[in-house]
Amino acid sequence: MTTAIVTDSTAYLPPALLEGLDVRVVPLHVVVGGREHREGVDIDVAAVAAALRSFTPVSTSRPAPAAFLEAYEAAAAAGADAVVSVHISADLSSTLGGAELAAEQAPVPVTVVDSRALGMVMGHAVLTGARAAASGAGPEEVARLVRTTCEGATVVFYVDTLEYLRRGGRIGRAGALLGSALSIKPILGLRDGHIVPLERVRTSTRAIARIEEMAADAAEAAQDTGATVDVAVHHLDSAERAGKLAERLRARLPDAEVTVVELGAVVGAHVGPGTLAVAVVPRPAG
């Protein structure tokens, strides 16, 4: 059986990592000033960051089910007998629902997986699944590896302000941090598909130091079990700070693969410029 992978653009997978793998990416949409764009196709993150800074209205939306169906049909036409479709947490986006509707009409069986994550947690899970599929794994095994990868990951992140999360309704339980103190520097996490508050500090310097410490601790704990660990440093319009953070993590974690990946327009619209995040993703055994 040949298994193909479909995912969405919030995995933020660098194209170079997808070379040689059967992965199709369906873009989410971002609406800037009333005009709709496809993430990674006809809008870049710089445009979104500029819009946010200028208070231009920015919102996001899921792809139509037809976009997923097109991807499933393309996979089948290329010879796939099954598809595993991996998507952003259903608690953060309605994208999964579109994939499920399309799966009912697909010409081959489609297993839709709620990653309970986004960014390179989902990205590394997709890569793990795609590599297994390339080695002959069937859809059940591929889906299992995807879920296991996501469940074992740790995400910590810092935003310059909670205001963008508040506007988009994505703040969830982190709303407890709000009160009247939107100027605090919150450290947040992603747990089972939800944004959760971890700590609050008074300066951005301290916040960045804490996410470095928390990410390094998570990576070292995974390595102590014998796992190989991938680390992704995400940022939005903050390349210099992300590069320095990645350098420090490489020094602390010489056996981990550390990459820097800019967040795209869709997630950027909800977290705002200046965001830094670290995803620690142990590779599953087997």
N, C-alpha and C positions, 0 to 999 in steps of 0.2 A: 504494500500500500504506500502511495506517495501522499505526504501530508504537506500542505502549504500553510503559511502563516499570514494572517491579516492583522494589522494593528491600526492605531490612529496616530495623528501627528503629535499628540502630547507625550509620546514616548521620547521625542527629541533625539532620535538615533542619528548620529553622524553617518552620512551616506557611505563613507569608507568602510564602516563596520558591517554594512549589509551586502558588500560585494560577495557574489557567489552563493548567496542564500535566497531562498524562495520566500520573500517577505514583501507584502504589498501594504502601503501606507495610505490610509484615507484621511484627508485633511479635515480638521474642524474649521469652523468659520468664526471670524471676528468682524464685528461691525464698528466702524470708526466714522463718527459724524454722519451716521445714517447710510453709509456705503458698506456693503458686505464684501468680504474678501475671504479667500481660502488660505489658511495658515501654511506658510512655507511655499506657497505657489505665487500669489500676487500681492503679498504684503510681508514686510520684514519687521523684526522686533524693534528696530530703531524708530519706525513710524509710529508704532504703538506707544513706545516710551515718550516720544515727543507729544503725542496726543494726550497722554495722561498728565504730563507736566503742564500742558496748556488748558487743562480741564475740558477738552473735547470729549463728548460722550463716547465711551467705549463699552461694548458688550460682546458676548460670545454666544454661539449656538452650535448645536450638533449638526453633523452631516445628515442629509436626507437618507432614508433607508435605501433608496435607489443607488446611492454612492457605494454602500456596502455590497449591495447585490452585484453591481458592476465588478467589484473586486473579486467576489466569489466566483462569478462567471469567468473572469479572466484566469483565475487559478485553475478552474476546471478545464478551460480550453487549453491551458498549458500542460495538462496531464495530471493534475492533482486528483486523487480519489477522495480526499477529505480536506477540510480546512479547520484550523484552530484560530479563532478570532479573539484577540486580546485587547482589552480596552481600559480606559481611565475609570477610576472608581465611580460606581454608580451613585455614591453619595456626593460626588463633586460635579457630576455632569450627567445628562440624559443620553449620552452617546451610546451606552450599552443597549438601551431600548431600541434604538435604530438598527443596531447590528442584529438584535434578536428578531425583529420584524423581517429583515432581509433574509435571515437564515431559514425562515419558513419557506421561502421561495427559491432557495439556492439549488442548483443542479446536482450538488454533492452534499453529503452530510457536513454540517458546520457545528462545531463546539464553540460556544461563546463563553469567554472567561472574563469575569470581573476581576481585574488585577488588584483591586482595593488599593491602588497606588497611581502614580503618574511619573513622568520624567524617566530618568535612567534606571529607576527600580523596574518599571515596566519595560524599559528598553533592554536591560540586561536579561530580564526574563524572556523577552521575545528572542533575543540572540541565543539563549540556552535552548529554547524550544526549537528554533530553526536549525541549530547545529544537530540536535538530536534527530530531527526529521530528515536532515540530509544524510544521516547515518542509518536511516531505515525505520526509525521509531514511528509507531502508529499514533493516531490522534489522542487516544487515552493517555499514553505515556507522555506525549508532548504537553498536553494540558496539565498533567500532574507535575511535570518539571516546572512549568510556568508558575503554577500556584505555589509550589514549594519555594521557588526563588523569591517570589514576592513576600511570602509569609516570613521568610528569614531575614528580610532587609530592615535597615534602620534609616530613617530620614529625620534630619534636624535642619531647621532653617531659621533665618533671621530676615525680618522685613524692616525697612526704614520707618514705616508707619502701618498701622492696622487699618487705615482708612479705606484702602482699596479692597481688602477682604470684607470689610463691613459693607461697602457699597454693593458688592456682588453677592452678598448673602452667603459667602463660603466660610464665615468665621466659626460657625458651630460653637462648640464648648469654649473655644478661645475667647468668646465674647465676655467671659468673666474677667478678662484682662482689661477690658475697655474702660468702663466707668467714665470718668472725665479726664483720663490720662492717656490720650492718644499720642502723647510725646514720648512715652516709655519705649524701650527697645525690647520687644518681645522675642523670646526664643520659642519656636513652635516645633511640633513634630507631626508626623503622619502615622496614625495608628488605626489599623483596620479600616482604611479608607476615609478616616475623618481627620480634620485638622484639630490638634489638641495643644493646649498651652503646656509648656515645660517649665520655663523660668521667665523672669523679667529682670532686666538690668537697666542701668541708667545711661550707658554710653554705647555707641556702635563698636568701639574698640573692644570693650568687654564682651559684647554679644558675639563678635566674631571669634574671640579667644575661646569662649565657651562652646560654640558649635565645633570648633577644632578639637577641643578636649573630648567632647561627647562622641564625636565621630571616631576619633582615634581609639577611645575606650571600646566602642562597639566592634571596630575592626580587629583590635587585639584579642578581644574575647572570642571572636569567630576563628581567628587564626590559631588560638590555643586549642581548638577542637580539631585542628588539621585542615580546616577549610581554606581554599583559595578565595581571596576577597577582591572584588572590584569596587573602586571608589569613584564616584562622579561628583565633581564640584560644579553646581549649577549657579548661574547668575543671570541677572537682567540688567543690561547696560552698566555693568560694573566689572569689566574684564580685568582691570589691573588688580583689584582686591581679590578677585577669584584666582588669578594666576599666583599671587603671593600665598594665598591659603593653600592652593594645590602644592606649591613648593614645600611648604612646611609639613603637609601631610605626607608627601613622598619621603621626606627626611625621617619622619616618625614611623612610617610604614614601608620600609624598603621592599618588602615582599608583595605589596599590593599594587594593583594596576590602577593608577590615578589619572583620570581624564578631566578636562574642563569642557563643559557643554553649556552654551547659553540657552536659557529658557526661551521658548517661542512666544508668539503673539498672544495665544489664548491664555496660557497660564500667566504670562506677563501682565495681562489686563487685570488680573485679580490680585496679584501680589505687589505690583508697582516697581518702579526703578529702584536700584540699589539692593535688591534682594540677593541674598547668598544662601545656598542650600548645599548640604552634603548628603549624598545617598551612599550608604554602605551596604553592599550586596554580596553576601557569601554565595559561592557557587554550590549548588546541591550535589550531594554524593550520588554517584550512579547515573 
